[in-house]
Amino acid sequence: KSGVAGHDADYIYNGELSYSTDGQTWTVLCKVKVVQAAHGAVTLVVKHTAPKFGIPVFTGSNIKGTVTWGDGAQEDYQSGLSHEYAEQKEHTATISITGVEAVELENISGIAEIDFTGF
């Protein structure tokens, strides 16, 4: 149990790190779950290089908000929402929502940074 931005939160992580036989390609397979103790509006920011990015799984009740994909596009939050990028480069997806109790990220790849400070 640890604090994030002044809130207590539980973190669950289990992961595996592997690389190809040529020693050049790294793949990270992991599962991260953060349970929020305080409720209200939250923001999750993910920097990534994925050509198609799907938002994490959020649990809670009456979840509403917006997703800004980092390439000028923005959509209302929906479970299972994903976005394809025209350019393969680093993008910053910002998810601002209410009604969330926990977020779960599974099989994440191409992730440069996950910022939980607004969660």
Salt bridges, closest charged atoms under 4 A:
ASP71 OD2 - HIS83 NE2 2.80
GLU104 OE2 - LYS31 NZ 3.22
GLU106 OE2 - LYS31 NZ 3.90
